[in-house]
Each structure stands twice: as structure tokens, then as C-alpha cells.
Amino acid sequence: MDIEKQIEFDKIKEQWKALAVTDRAREQIEGTACCLAEGELRKQLRDTTNSKILLEKLGTPPLQNVAEAGEILTTAEKGDCLTPYQLERVESVLAAVRRLKDYLGRGKQYENPLAYYEENFDAAETLREEISRQIRNGAVDDYASKELRQIRSDIMRCGEQMKQKAEQLMRANRECMADSYCTTRNGRICVPVKKEYKFKIPGSVIDKSATGSTFFIEPASVAKYDEELQQLRISEENEVYRILYTLTAMVAESVPLMRENIRLMEKLDFIFSKGKLSMDMDAVEPAINTGRYIVLKDARHPLMDRVLSIPLQFNIGRQARGIIITGPNTGGKTVAIKTVMLSCVMAQCGLHVACGEADICMNSSYLCDIGDGQNITENLSTFSAHVKNVLEVLREVGRDSLVIMDEMGSGTDPTEGMGIAIAILEELRKSGCLFLVTTHYPEVKDYAEKTQDIINARMTFDKETLRPTYQMVIGEAGESCAFYIADRLGMPDEMLKTAVRAAYGESAVGNYHFRKEENTLRKQGTHRITKMKNPVPKTDLGTKFRLGDSVMVFPDKKIGIVCEPVNEKGVLRVQLPDKKIWINHKRVRLQVAAEQLYPADYDFSIIFETVENRKLRHDMERKYTEAVIQYDEGTM
């Protein structure tokens, strides 16, 4: 079972992760589980409290994500040359370490234990200053070394001389130029020469225009400087690599202290994220005990609006180890048991809890059954899902467990469900665990009153306003308030009395006092169903016109003879004097029926078929022939 999801601790983790800066801290938050070592848990809670104090005193610490730095350090360890970008990332981490040292150093004035982590950081100032001096804007700076500065100065001088020579040539041969300025092609300074003068300008053709009318020529006077320029660029590249390898070697020497810096920064990020979460939730440090009792004062569900959330007062373990919570639907029972377990889980994960004050025992396991758990793919009903979860709980429960169950025994026959609920409670009681369950069964309330170590509790409800007050009263059994809710929502008095009589007998009717005004159920108009008219049978259309009938075709008022009767689409075929046509029966009117015009056994093929087709049909009836009868389909 996914306990974190059922009690919404997964949502708390999402909020918590959003407050972390480093990837490692987020991974640690995702994998956070309840601590079972008392000493370690107390240390984690102290860290959370100390981080919150520093945040309140000094503000947010200057942390940054250092995941990329780990890969860079691995590259340096292998002996590969680091790029200027990678060196800047190293310098960025060292600068963050220096700022964090300053931040923690200021925290020492408050004698905060976390502030003394400052002594474990090493900002490697020499390395940071060397990288900062020699690497600028993703490249090796001109002033990284005297040699590099001189080389780059010579490159600029050589480039200017080449440009000057090219411009002199252009001025001297202006009529040969296609443009008034020199340009660069394939890394070489060229002059744009018209096609017809390409042999007049001494030099090498480097490129030409798309139309072929302009040639870009590197003048011979410029080319002699090119070799010097190439040598200077080779020298520049060698000097740049020398500087990068030197800085890489310095980084490689500092890898152990850098990794320690990163580890400490990620550790502090995790700790400070807990403090940030505490501040966001206005939470407090809980007291931890191993005496198997829980006390929560002014407890809030941390995901609910704190303005609307009504604080919960709760205690268990001293008077009884099991609490049966009853009360009306929407009365806050489920929220209450979730708030209790969520507070305990958060505390045992080293987090502060959303309470005014809390004293929470450590639990070896947290078990719950909340929600209907229906699953279509597994063919599980509400009751089946409950039983499956409950059996899993009972297999895992122990003396140091905390168990919550919502609507125990629901989803089946009330009598049998009540019996199962009591059987479950007996098993939980025998295990010695702490448990909270919610129910509506009155028999379960009676069971709690008669059984040692189990006590009733109720969630209060305002019968006048129909609003829950979200207050838990331990030691009293609650009522469902279903009749009062139904009364306020307008159920007629007679129906309410019938309900009371069916539930508790005739004698109980007088104990309920409903509103004086008489309610009646007013029937509201509903939509009416419109039935489809019976369609005209298709057989009627088939008999409307018969083969050989004389008919008039509208709107032309032409006389024709029916050669094919009406089909299922209401269309018939009529032989006109010059052609056969298909036409809707609604455009045809009977003139003279066929039986008045022809004998009963008359052969209509004489009228409707050609002489050739009649002969072919006669041959087909006597012998095999490959001939095909051709029909004129006519028009619609």
C-alpha cells in the first residue's frame, strides 16, 4: 500500500523539493523515510530547528546547484583539458562556497550549531582568483599571460597591416574594383575585382560572387603577411592550451576539497530546505518520545488553508490505545485521522509539524486503509478493496505501529459489516498498536464503551447551521445527524418520522424534534418523450403502380408506360416515347391501369425491349451464346 499517497505526504514532498536548490538534495528528499533511530531523529529535528533560526536571522543562504561541477571534476581527474566554460563553472562553485562561508560566519554570533559548518569549507582562494583572472566571458583573457597578450597584440598589428595593404591596392586600382571596401573570404583578406580585370591584380583568387561578375582576390602584397599571421595564431593556440592545462592541473589538485565542498553544500541545502518548509507551514519542532503516546495541540493539516482550517486537539496512548471516531458525514473525521498520521510521519522524517505544540512517539510502521479502493481492472468492489487492505494491515501491524482506518466495515450488508469491524478492532487491540478508526455503526460505539484500551470520540456538528465544527471530543460517542441534515435540506416531516421509526422503533420518534413548518415534495415537470410515427409500409409503394400502367409524368405532363414498378427508395421506371426514365413516384399519376389495356398474359417485352434483344433472349433460352443483351439505362 502507498501510505505516502494515502495520507498526502507525497504532496508535502513536492512542496519540500521545490524549496531545495541542488539536485542531490531533491533526490534525498524524494527518498526520505521515517527514521527509526532515536538519536539520529533528534539530531535531524535539531538541524531543522537551527536552519529555521538562521533563515529567520540571516535570510536565505547563498546556495547553488552544483551537479554539473561533479562531472567537471571527474574530467579534470582524468587529465583531460577543461574548457573555459568548465573552468568558469568551477570558479562559480568556489565563489558560492566563499559566500556561504561568509553567511555561516555571520551565524556564529548566534551560536547556532549549523554556523560552524563554515570551518569545514575551503574556498580555495588561490584557484578561484587564478581562474577569475585568466578566464573571462567563456574564453582565455588577453591578460592571462604576458606571452598571450603580446601574441594577440601582434595578431592585431599583422591584421591591420594586411588591411592597409589591401586598401592601398584598391585606391591605386579603383577602376578595377567592384566595390569600395575590402572583405574577408575563407579567413583571408580579399579585394572585390571585376571579372574583366581579374588578371590585372596580382594575387590568388579565393572566391567569386554568385553571378560570377566579381572575383575576390587575395593580393600578393597581403599574402606575404599571411604566413606570419598563421604562425602567430599557432603560437596563440599553444599559449591558450598551456594556460588551460595549467588551470586544469590546479583544479585536479583541488578535487578532494572541491568534492567535500560540494558534499557539504548539498547537505546544508537539504537541511535548509527543511527549515524553509517549516517557515512556509508556520510549523514547530515536535517533542519525541518512546512511551507510545501522541499529543497534538492546535494541529492543522498542512495542505489546508490555515485561515479556514480549525485546529485539532488530540491525544492517544495514555487513556487508551485505540480511538473510535464517530460523527456526521463531512464532519471532518477523515481529515482528523489524516492530520494525526501525517504529523507523526513528518516528525519522524525530521520535519517540523503544523501544530501549536506536539509530543509524538516514534512508530516502527505506519499503516492505513483510506478511500473506497475500487479497481475495475482487478474486479475489486469497495468492500473487497477494504478487506484486502485490512488484511495487509493486520499482517504487518505490531506493537509499535500506528494504524488509521476510514469507514471501517463499510461497503457491504450493515449487520455483517458491523461484525467484521468489531473483529478487526479486536485484532488491532491484541496487537498493542495505536489505532484510530472512523465508523457509523452504533454497535461499534457500544463495543468501544465496554472494551478496555479503546475509547469513543466524536466530531462536533452544529445542527442549526448544518456545518461541521471540526472539533474532536474524546470520550464521547457521536451521532450521524443524518435526520437533522435531511430535515434542514427539506425532507418532509412524515418521511423523517418513517425513517426514525424504521431505524429505532416507534418509541424513538418522540425524541427527535424537527422544524415546525410542514415540508412537502413538490413534483417538477419533466421532459416528454416524442414517439416516432409508424412509417408507411414499403409494400404499399410496390403496389401503387404496376407493370404496363399508363401514367402521366409531371411537371411535363407526358404520357408513359410503367416498365419497372416502384422500388424501396420510392422510384419507378417509365417508358416515354423516346426514352426510359427513373422518376420518384410522387411525380407520377395513374391514367389507365394495365389490366384495362392489356390481356392478363400479355408479353410486355414486345413494348419495352428491342427486336435484337428479344432475338438474343430467345437464343439464350435454346442454346449457349456469348452474346450480351444491351439495355439502355435511360436518365433520372
BAVODREN-353707 format. One line per 4 residues: number of its first residue (from 1); for each residue z, y, x of C-alpha. Coordinates in nm, 3 decimals, always signed. Each point is the difference from the previous one (the first is absolute). Layout:
BEGIN
NUM) Z Y X ~ ...
//
This chain:
BEGIN
1) +0.000 +0.000 +0.000 ~ -0.083 +0.351 +0.118 ~ +0.343 +0.164 -0.020 ~ -0.114 +0.326 +0.159
5) -0.268 +0.051 -0.264 ~ +0.224 -0.097 -0.292 ~ +0.271 +0.250 +0.094 ~ -0.260 +0.256 +0.122
9) +0.118 +0.000 +0.361 ~ -0.371 -0.018 +0.095 ~ -0.042 +0.350 -0.146 ~ +0.298 +0.122 +0.203
13) -0.168 -0.141 +0.312 ~ -0.322 +0.189 -0.080 ~ +0.196 +0.327 -0.018 ~ +0.184 -0.096 +0.318
17) -0.319 -0.079 +0.194 ~ -0.149 +0.335 -0.097 ~ +0.288 +0.168 +0.188 ~ -0.067 -0.187 +0.327
21) -0.233 +0.141 +0.267 ~ -0.081 -0.295 +0.227 ~ -0.191 -0.315 -0.095 ~ +0.270 -0.219 +0.153
25) +0.271 +0.158 -0.217 ~ -0.211 -0.059 -0.313 ~ -0.045 -0.364 +0.094 ~ +0.375 -0.031 +0.054
29) +0.066 +0.157 -0.341 ~ -0.241 -0.243 -0.168 ~ +0.183 -0.294 +0.157 ~ +0.351 +0.130 -0.066
33) +0.229 -0.261 -0.157 ~ +0.369 -0.016 -0.083 ~ +0.225 -0.016 +0.305 ~ +0.248 -0.290 -0.003
37) +0.204 +0.106 +0.308 ~ +0.280 +0.235 -0.096 ~ +0.021 +0.175 +0.338 ~ -0.375 +0.062 +0.016
41) -0.007 +0.125 -0.360 ~ +0.280 +0.249 +0.064 ~ -0.190 +0.129 +0.306 ~ -0.319 +0.041 -0.206
45) +0.186 +0.199 -0.265 ~ +0.161 +0.221 +0.267 ~ -0.346 +0.066 +0.147 ~ -0.127 +0.103 -0.343
49) +0.294 +0.235 -0.047 ~ -0.034 +0.151 +0.349 ~ -0.373 +0.054 -0.044 ~ +0.061 +0.175 -0.331
53) +0.256 +0.230 +0.164 ~ -0.245 +0.092 +0.280 ~ -0.275 +0.065 -0.256 ~ +0.231 +0.231 -0.192
57) +0.110 +0.181 +0.317 ~ -0.322 +0.017 +0.204 ~ -0.286 -0.073 -0.240 ~ -0.275 -0.260 +0.041
61) -0.022 -0.153 +0.352 ~ -0.326 +0.053 +0.199 ~ -0.126 -0.358 -0.024 ~ -0.364 -0.107 +0.016
65) -0.203 -0.318 -0.043 ~ -0.027 -0.173 +0.338 ~ -0.194 -0.315 -0.096 ~ -0.309 +0.108 +0.198
69) +0.206 +0.062 +0.313 ~ +0.092 -0.369 +0.028 ~ -0.367 -0.100 +0.034 ~ -0.057 +0.275 +0.258
73) +0.291 -0.125 +0.213 ~ -0.142 -0.353 -0.011 ~ -0.334 +0.138 +0.127 ~ +0.176 +0.180 +0.285
77) +0.191 -0.317 +0.094 ~ -0.328 -0.190 +0.031 ~ -0.127 +0.254 +0.250 ~ -0.278 +0.140 -0.219
81) -0.067 +0.371 +0.031 ~ +0.142 +0.206 -0.286 ~ -0.222 +0.255 -0.169 ~ +0.102 +0.366 -0.033
85) +0.064 -0.064 -0.372 ~ +0.235 -0.289 +0.078 ~ +0.184 +0.205 +0.261 ~ +0.046 +0.278 -0.253
89) +0.157 -0.253 -0.239 ~ +0.245 -0.101 +0.275 ~ +0.082 +0.364 +0.062 ~ +0.048 +0.050 -0.375
93) +0.254 -0.284 -0.014 ~ +0.189 +0.141 +0.299 ~ +0.004 +0.343 -0.161 ~ +0.142 -0.158 -0.318
97) +0.265 -0.176 +0.210 ~ +0.099 +0.330 +0.157 ~ +0.029 +0.168 -0.342 ~ +0.203 -0.294 -0.133
101) +0.233 +0.021 +0.301 ~ +0.055 +0.369 -0.077 ~ +0.063 -0.082 -0.369 ~ +0.256 -0.272 +0.082
105) +0.156 +0.218 +0.270 ~ +0.076 +0.264 -0.262 ~ +0.159 -0.271 -0.214 ~ +0.261 -0.074 +0.266
109) +0.192 +0.307 -0.105 ~ +0.086 -0.187 -0.322 ~ +0.106 -0.308 +0.199 ~ -0.247 -0.202 -0.202
113) -0.044 -0.350 +0.153 ~ -0.376 +0.006 -0.057 ~ -0.030 +0.314 +0.212 ~ +0.097 -0.199 +0.311
117) -0.328 -0.194 -0.019 ~ -0.128 +0.308 +0.183 ~ +0.137 -0.140 +0.325 ~ -0.222 -0.309 -0.032
121) -0.326 +0.196 -0.021 ~ -0.201 +0.088 +0.312 ~ -0.259 +0.271 -0.059 ~ -0.171 -0.068 +0.340
125) -0.047 +0.373 +0.056 ~ -0.203 -0.043 +0.320 ~ -0.255 -0.224 -0.171 ~ -0.015 +0.221 -0.309
129) -0.054 +0.315 +0.208 ~ -0.272 -0.163 +0.211 ~ -0.191 -0.116 -0.308 ~ +0.049 +0.337 -0.169
133) -0.129 +0.184 +0.309 ~ -0.300 -0.219 +0.073 ~ -0.119 -0.097 -0.352 ~ -0.104 +0.264 -0.251
137) -0.187 -0.033 -0.332 ~ -0.099 -0.361 +0.057 ~ -0.142 +0.051 +0.351 ~ +0.110 +0.038 +0.363
141) +0.077 +0.368 +0.055 ~ -0.190 +0.204 +0.263 ~ +0.330 +0.076 +0.171 ~ +0.112 -0.364 +0.019
145) -0.073 +0.014 +0.377 ~ -0.143 +0.247 +0.252 ~ -0.291 -0.234 +0.071 ~ -0.094 -0.027 -0.368
149) +0.022 +0.375 -0.043 ~ -0.229 +0.057 +0.300 ~ -0.250 -0.266 -0.112 ~ -0.027 +0.140 -0.352
153) -0.035 +0.350 +0.144 ~ -0.288 -0.121 +0.220 ~ -0.162 -0.171 -0.301 ~ +0.011 +0.327 -0.193
157) -0.142 +0.190 +0.300 ~ -0.280 -0.251 +0.047 ~ -0.084 +0.011 -0.370 ~ -0.018 +0.379 +0.006
161) -0.231 -0.006 +0.302 ~ -0.232 -0.248 -0.174 ~ -0.008 +0.218 -0.309 ~ -0.073 +0.312 +0.205
165) -0.291 -0.173 +0.177 ~ -0.144 -0.113 -0.332 ~ +0.028 +0.351 -0.146 ~ -0.167 +0.153 +0.309
169) -0.290 -0.241 -0.040 ~ -0.035 +0.087 -0.370 ~ -0.007 +0.372 +0.072 ~ -0.265 -0.049 +0.270
173) -0.219 -0.216 -0.231 ~ +0.069 +0.154 -0.337 ~ -0.353 -0.058 -0.131 ~ +0.039 -0.376 +0.060
177) +0.323 -0.033 -0.195 ~ +0.023 -0.116 -0.360 ~ +0.342 +0.162 -0.042 ~ +0.217 +0.263 +0.167
181) +0.293 -0.219 +0.105 ~ +0.058 -0.313 +0.201 ~ +0.148 -0.313 -0.155 ~ +0.157 -0.335 +0.089
185) -0.181 -0.331 -0.049 ~ +0.151 -0.334 +0.096 ~ +0.269 +0.180 +0.197 ~ -0.249 +0.208 +0.200
189) -0.079 +0.372 -0.008 ~ -0.360 +0.047 -0.114 ~ -0.241 +0.284 -0.083 ~ -0.225 -0.017 -0.311
193) -0.359 +0.012 +0.125 ~ -0.310 +0.024 -0.217 ~ -0.218 -0.310 +0.009 ~ -0.295 +0.173 +0.169
197) +0.220 +0.125 +0.289 ~ +0.192 -0.321 +0.073 ~ -0.173 -0.044 +0.339 ~ +0.061 +0.360 +0.105
201) +0.381 -0.039 +0.011 ~ +0.112 -0.229 +0.286 ~ +0.257 -0.253 -0.111 ~ +0.062 -0.315 -0.205
205) -0.077 -0.039 -0.370 ~ +0.323 -0.109 -0.163 ~ -0.094 +0.021 -0.370 ~ -0.248 +0.154 -0.245
209) +0.015 +0.140 -0.351 ~ -0.076 -0.204 -0.309 ~ -0.341 +0.171 -0.038 ~ -0.083 -0.044 +0.370
213) -0.074 +0.371 +0.041 ~ +0.305 +0.064 +0.223 ~ +0.104 -0.186 +0.315 ~ +0.355 +0.021 +0.136
217) -0.028 +0.007 +0.376 ~ +0.279 -0.012 +0.259 ~ -0.120 +0.249 +0.267 ~ -0.013 -0.123 +0.359
221) +0.221 +0.296 +0.100 ~ +0.266 -0.130 -0.242 ~ -0.035 -0.367 +0.086 ~ +0.122 +0.046 +0.355
225) +0.340 +0.099 -0.143 ~ +0.011 -0.306 -0.227 ~ +0.092 -0.240 +0.280 ~ +0.292 +0.223 +0.097
229) +0.109 +0.016 -0.365 ~ -0.009 -0.379 -0.036 ~ +0.211 -0.042 +0.312 ~ +0.252 +0.250 -0.134
233) +0.021 -0.186 -0.332 ~ +0.059 -0.329 +0.179 ~ +0.278 +0.167 +0.198 ~ +0.144 +0.140 -0.326
237) -0.001 -0.342 -0.163 ~ +0.170 -0.158 +0.300 ~ +0.269 +0.267 +0.003 ~ +0.058 -0.032 -0.374
241) +0.044 -0.377 +0.035 ~ +0.233 +0.050 +0.295 ~ +0.220 +0.227 -0.212 ~ -0.009 -0.236 -0.300
245) +0.087 -0.303 +0.211 ~ +0.285 +0.193 +0.163 ~ +0.142 +0.096 -0.339 ~ -0.053 -0.356 -0.128
249) +0.198 -0.135 +0.295 ~ +0.282 +0.243 -0.080 ~ -0.003 -0.117 -0.363 ~ +0.003 -0.366 +0.111
253) +0.309 +0.068 +0.213 ~ +0.170 +0.157 -0.303 ~ -0.085 -0.279 -0.246 ~ +0.354 -0.149 -0.017
257) +0.167 +0.332 -0.079 ~ -0.282 +0.093 -0.239 ~ +0.043 -0.324 -0.191 ~ +0.374 +0.061 -0.018
261) -0.065 +0.352 -0.129 ~ -0.231 -0.139 -0.268 ~ +0.250 -0.270 -0.099 ~ +0.280 +0.251 -0.035
265) -0.220 +0.243 -0.194 ~ -0.100 -0.274 -0.246 ~ +0.364 -0.107 -0.033 ~ +0.113 +0.356 -0.072
269) -0.288 +0.044 -0.244 ~ +0.128 -0.301 -0.198 ~ +0.356 +0.136 +0.005 ~ -0.101 +0.353 -0.098
273) -0.220 -0.134 -0.282 ~ +0.318 -0.145 -0.155 ~ +0.168 +0.338 +0.026 ~ -0.301 +0.172 -0.161
277) +0.010 -0.251 -0.285 ~ +0.371 +0.065 -0.051 ~ -0.062 +0.374 -0.020 ~ -0.288 -0.043 -0.245
281) +0.215 -0.218 -0.228 ~ +0.318 +0.204 +0.045 ~ +0.166 -0.327 +0.100 ~ +0.329 -0.085 +0.170
285) +0.118 -0.258 +0.253 ~ +0.154 -0.298 -0.181 ~ +0.315 -0.174 +0.116 ~ -0.057 -0.367 +0.091
289) +0.241 -0.282 -0.079 ~ +0.008 -0.379 +0.019 ~ +0.252 -0.035 -0.282 ~ -0.261 -0.081 -0.267
293) +0.037 +0.314 -0.210 ~ -0.233 +0.289 -0.087 ~ +0.102 +0.347 -0.112 ~ -0.260 +0.263 -0.089
297) +0.093 +0.348 -0.116 ~ -0.264 +0.234 -0.144 ~ -0.275 -0.243 +0.097 ~ -0.362 +0.098 -0.072
301) -0.321 -0.198 +0.011 ~ -0.173 +0.170 +0.297 ~ -0.345 -0.008 -0.164 ~ +0.113 +0.175 -0.318
305) +0.008 +0.376 -0.050 ~ +0.344 +0.099 +0.121 ~ +0.018 +0.278 -0.260 ~ -0.056 -0.241 -0.288
309) +0.178 -0.298 +0.154 ~ +0.356 -0.044 -0.127 ~ +0.236 -0.129 +0.273 ~ +0.128 -0.357 -0.033
313) +0.361 -0.102 +0.057 ~ +0.024 -0.365 +0.105 ~ +0.235 -0.248 +0.163 ~ +0.007 -0.377 +0.033
317) +0.189 -0.257 +0.202 ~ +0.358 +0.108 -0.049 ~ +0.043 -0.062 -0.374 ~ -0.279 -0.253 -0.036
321) -0.290 -0.149 +0.192 ~ -0.240 +0.002 -0.296 ~ -0.087 +0.275 -0.248 ~ -0.181 -0.057 -0.331
325) -0.167 +0.328 -0.104 ~ -0.088 +0.051 -0.366 ~ -0.128 +0.292 -0.200 ~ -0.306 +0.129 -0.185
329) -0.356 -0.019 +0.125 ~ -0.094 +0.309 +0.208 ~ +0.371 +0.033 +0.072 ~ -0.048 -0.015 +0.377
333) +0.120 -0.356 +0.067 ~ -0.296 -0.093 +0.221 ~ +0.015 +0.329 +0.188 ~ +0.371 -0.052 +0.058
337) -0.030 -0.346 +0.155 ~ -0.300 +0.110 +0.209 ~ +0.196 +0.301 +0.123 ~ +0.288 -0.223 +0.110
341) -0.216 -0.249 +0.191 ~ -0.228 +0.266 +0.148 ~ +0.302 +0.192 +0.130 ~ +0.138 -0.316 +0.161
345) -0.334 -0.091 +0.161 ~ -0.050 +0.351 +0.136 ~ +0.351 +0.005 +0.143 ~ -0.049 -0.339 +0.168
349) -0.327 +0.127 +0.152 ~ +0.189 +0.283 +0.170 ~ -0.099 +0.269 -0.252 ~ +0.210 +0.247 -0.189
353) +0.035 -0.050 -0.375 ~ -0.056 +0.240 -0.291 ~ +0.366 +0.017 -0.103 ~ +0.285 +0.242 +0.006
357) +0.208 -0.271 +0.170 ~ -0.060 -0.370 +0.067 ~ +0.188 -0.299 +0.140 ~ -0.237 -0.295 +0.023
361) +0.056 -0.356 +0.114 ~ -0.247 -0.185 +0.222 ~ -0.199 -0.270 -0.177 ~ -0.171 -0.299 +0.155
365) -0.279 +0.007 -0.258 ~ -0.125 +0.205 -0.292 ~ -0.137 -0.192 -0.299 ~ -0.136 +0.128 -0.329
369) -0.193 -0.081 -0.315 ~ -0.147 +0.314 -0.156 ~ -0.302 +0.041 -0.228 ~ -0.176 -0.247 -0.227
373) -0.195 -0.160 +0.287 ~ -0.284 -0.116 -0.223 ~ -0.291 -0.147 +0.196 ~ -0.318 -0.102 -0.178
377) -0.148 -0.179 +0.303 ~ +0.310 -0.218 +0.037 ~ +0.038 -0.038 -0.379 ~ +0.353 +0.141 +0.011
381) +0.155 +0.152 -0.313 ~ +0.285 +0.250 +0.019 ~ +0.261 -0.272 -0.041 ~ -0.170 -0.237 +0.247
385) -0.017 +0.275 +0.261 ~ +0.369 +0.082 -0.052 ~ +0.104 -0.363 +0.039 ~ -0.213 -0.042 +0.311
389) +0.154 +0.310 +0.161 ~ +0.354 -0.093 -0.105 ~ -0.028 -0.349 +0.151 ~ -0.121 +0.153 +0.323
393) +0.299 +0.236 -0.005 ~ +0.245 -0.282 -0.064 ~ -0.144 -0.201 +0.289 ~ +0.054 +0.288 +0.243
397) +0.321 +0.157 -0.129 ~ +0.316 -0.017 +0.212 ~ +0.345 +0.152 +0.017 ~ -0.125 +0.311 +0.184
401) -0.299 +0.063 -0.230 ~ -0.059 +0.285 -0.243 ~ -0.194 -0.101 -0.314 ~ -0.142 +0.210 -0.283
405) -0.171 -0.138 -0.312 ~ -0.159 +0.200 -0.281 ~ -0.013 -0.122 -0.364 ~ +0.136 -0.342 +0.092
409) -0.108 -0.283 -0.228 ~ -0.262 +0.208 -0.183 ~ -0.348 -0.109 -0.102 ~ +0.094 -0.311 -0.199
413) +0.199 -0.115 -0.303 ~ +0.316 +0.220 -0.014 ~ +0.242 -0.290 -0.039 ~ -0.149 -0.201 +0.284
417) -0.047 +0.312 +0.214 ~ +0.369 +0.085 -0.045 ~ +0.098 -0.349 +0.113 ~ -0.218 +0.024 +0.310
421) +0.143 +0.345 +0.079 ~ +0.357 -0.134 -0.005 ~ -0.102 -0.297 +0.216 ~ -0.151 +0.238 +0.257
425) +0.314 +0.214 +0.000 ~ +0.212 -0.307 +0.064 ~ -0.210 -0.091 +0.303 ~ +0.021 +0.353 +0.135
429) +0.377 +0.006 -0.052 ~ +0.040 -0.332 +0.184 ~ -0.201 +0.129 +0.296 ~ +0.252 +0.282 +0.060
433) -0.269 +0.269 +0.029 ~ +0.004 +0.350 -0.143 ~ -0.232 +0.031 -0.297 ~ -0.113 +0.244 -0.270
437) -0.192 -0.112 -0.305 ~ -0.122 +0.175 -0.314 ~ -0.019 -0.169 -0.341 ~ +0.000 +0.055 -0.377
441) +0.164 -0.331 -0.096 ~ +0.340 +0.054 -0.172 ~ +0.106 -0.354 +0.103 ~ -0.044 +0.099 +0.366
445) +0.231 +0.296 -0.059 ~ +0.260 -0.239 -0.143 ~ -0.047 -0.230 +0.296 ~ +0.069 +0.287 +0.243
449) +0.322 +0.092 -0.182 ~ +0.133 -0.355 +0.028 ~ -0.115 -0.082 +0.354 ~ +0.184 +0.083 +0.320
453) -0.178 +0.220 +0.260 ~ -0.252 +0.125 -0.258 ~ +0.032 +0.325 -0.187 ~ -0.202 +0.185 -0.265
457) -0.150 +0.345 +0.044 ~ -0.204 +0.219 -0.228 ~ -0.246 +0.285 +0.031 ~ +0.101 +0.285 -0.230
461) -0.235 +0.133 -0.268 ~ +0.013 +0.311 -0.220 ~ -0.055 -0.123 -0.356 ~ -0.058 +0.353 -0.130
465) -0.278 +0.101 +0.238 ~ -0.131 -0.355 +0.065 ~ +0.017 +0.077 +0.372 ~ +0.155 -0.219 +0.269
469) +0.267 +0.167 +0.211 ~ -0.056 -0.238 +0.295 ~ +0.372 -0.043 +0.052 ~ +0.146 -0.343 +0.073
473) +0.339 -0.085 -0.143 ~ +0.140 -0.308 +0.174 ~ +0.235 -0.217 -0.202 ~ -0.160 +0.058 -0.340
477) -0.282 -0.188 -0.172 ~ -0.283 +0.204 -0.147 ~ -0.206 -0.030 -0.314 ~ -0.375 +0.013 -0.030
481) +0.002 +0.298 -0.246 ~ -0.323 -0.141 -0.145 ~ +0.106 +0.075 -0.359 ~ +0.092 +0.361 +0.082
485) -0.323 +0.054 +0.191 ~ -0.203 -0.146 -0.289 ~ +0.193 +0.223 -0.244 ~ -0.072 +0.315 +0.201
489) -0.367 -0.094 +0.024 ~ -0.029 -0.020 -0.378 ~ +0.051 -0.363 -0.104 ~ +0.100 -0.015 -0.370
493) +0.363 -0.064 -0.087 ~ -0.076 -0.322 -0.187 ~ -0.183 -0.143 +0.299 ~ +0.291 +0.089 +0.228
497) +0.251 -0.170 -0.230 ~ -0.221 -0.307 -0.014 ~ -0.009 -0.004 +0.381 ~ +0.382 +0.030 +0.030
501) +0.048 -0.268 -0.263 ~ -0.237 -0.237 +0.179 ~ +0.163 +0.065 +0.337 ~ +0.374 +0.010 -0.080
505) +0.045 -0.098 -0.365 ~ +0.082 +0.188 -0.321 ~ +0.344 +0.105 +0.117 ~ -0.145 +0.198 +0.290
509) -0.219 +0.224 -0.216 ~ +0.286 +0.234 -0.080 ~ +0.078 +0.054 +0.368 ~ -0.326 +0.186 +0.058
513) -0.038 +0.356 -0.122 ~ -0.359 +0.122 -0.002 ~ -0.140 +0.338 -0.092 ~ +0.051 +0.101 -0.364
517) -0.355 +0.102 -0.084 ~ -0.213 -0.280 -0.139 ~ -0.293 -0.101 +0.215 ~ -0.307 -0.163 -0.148
521) -0.305 -0.144 +0.163 ~ -0.294 +0.217 -0.091 ~ -0.326 -0.189 -0.001 ~ -0.277 +0.175 +0.182
525) -0.369 -0.024 -0.086 ~ -0.198 -0.233 +0.215 ~ -0.366 -0.024 +0.084 ~ -0.218 -0.197 -0.239
529) -0.240 -0.276 +0.096 ~ -0.360 +0.050 -0.115 ~ -0.171 -0.326 -0.083 ~ -0.368 -0.053 +0.075
533) -0.232 -0.046 -0.299 ~ -0.154 -0.343 -0.041 ~ -0.344 +0.003 +0.165 ~ -0.312 -0.085 -0.207
537) -0.089 -0.366 +0.061 ~ -0.300 -0.041 +0.222 ~ -0.151 -0.250 -0.246 ~ -0.054 +0.286 -0.252
541) -0.236 +0.173 +0.243 ~ -0.191 -0.323 +0.060 ~ -0.083 -0.037 -0.368 ~ -0.084 +0.363 -0.066
545) -0.364 -0.041 +0.114 ~ -0.198 -0.325 +0.012 ~ -0.314 -0.108 +0.180 ~ -0.305 +0.135 -0.184
549) +0.179 +0.276 -0.192 ~ -0.207 +0.311 -0.052 ~ +0.202 +0.303 +0.116 ~ -0.033 +0.375 +0.049
553) +0.093 +0.139 +0.343 ~ +0.159 +0.345 +0.013 ~ -0.039 +0.280 +0.085 ~ -0.381 -0.063 +0.030
557) -0.009 -0.185 -0.337 ~ -0.232 -0.266 +0.133 ~ -0.036 -0.336 -0.174 ~ +0.060 -0.314 +0.208
561) +0.093 -0.366 -0.026 ~ +0.325 -0.147 +0.144 ~ -0.097 -0.245 +0.277 ~ +0.356 -0.060 +0.132
565) +0.315 +0.039 -0.215 ~ +0.303 +0.216 +0.089 ~ +0.191 -0.119 +0.312 ~ +0.372 +0.036 +0.084
569) -0.061 +0.355 +0.125 ~ -0.144 +0.108 -0.338 ~ -0.359 +0.025 +0.133 ~ -0.309 -0.165 -0.157
573) -0.368 -0.027 +0.098 ~ -0.276 +0.140 -0.221 ~ -0.379 -0.061 +0.019 ~ -0.182 +0.332 -0.051
577) -0.380 +0.021 -0.034 ~ -0.048 +0.067 +0.374 ~ +0.318 -0.133 +0.168 ~ +0.334 -0.175 -0.029
581) +0.319 +0.206 +0.033 ~ +0.375 -0.061 +0.022 ~ +0.197 +0.230 -0.230 ~ +0.355 +0.033 -0.137
585) +0.041 -0.143 -0.350 ~ +0.136 +0.335 -0.125 ~ -0.347 +0.157 +0.047 ~ -0.178 -0.266 -0.210
589) -0.024 -0.033 -0.380 ~ -0.119 -0.308 -0.187 ~ -0.321 +0.050 -0.198 ~ -0.099 -0.352 -0.118
593) +0.188 -0.321 +0.079 ~ -0.192 -0.277 +0.181 ~ +0.039 -0.252 -0.283 ~ -0.200 +0.232 -0.227
597) -0.285 +0.027 +0.250 ~ -0.039 -0.345 +0.153 ~ +0.033 -0.364 -0.103 ~ +0.320 -0.180 +0.100
601) -0.168 -0.198 +0.284 ~ -0.219 +0.281 +0.130 ~ -0.077 -0.007 +0.378 ~ +0.089 +0.351 +0.125
605) -0.153 -0.068 +0.341 ~ -0.334 +0.082 -0.163 ~ +0.125 +0.358 -0.034 ~ +0.218 +0.046 +0.306
609) -0.186 -0.197 +0.274 ~ -0.347 +0.040 +0.153 ~ -0.269 -0.262 -0.039 ~ +0.031 -0.085 +0.373
613) +0.375 -0.058 -0.023 ~ -0.040 -0.215 -0.311 ~ -0.257 -0.221 +0.177 ~ +0.231 -0.031 +0.306
617) +0.293 -0.092 -0.222 ~ -0.218 -0.265 -0.172 ~ -0.100 -0.145 +0.342 ~ +0.363 -0.006 +0.116
621) +0.096 -0.205 -0.304 ~ -0.268 -0.261 +0.086 ~ +0.006 -0.022 +0.383 ~ +0.135 +0.144 +0.327
625) -0.158 +0.329 +0.109 ~ +0.087 +0.260 +0.268 ~ -0.107 +0.287 -0.221 ~ +0.258 +0.265 -0.097
629) +0.030 +0.171 -0.336 ~ +0.003 +0.379 +0.050 ~ +0.199 +0.216 -0.241 ~ -0.028 +0.369 -0.045
633) +0.362 +0.130 +0.014 ~ -0.084 +0.321 -0.173 ~ +0.225 +0.309 +0.020 ~ +0.343 +0.096 -0.128
//
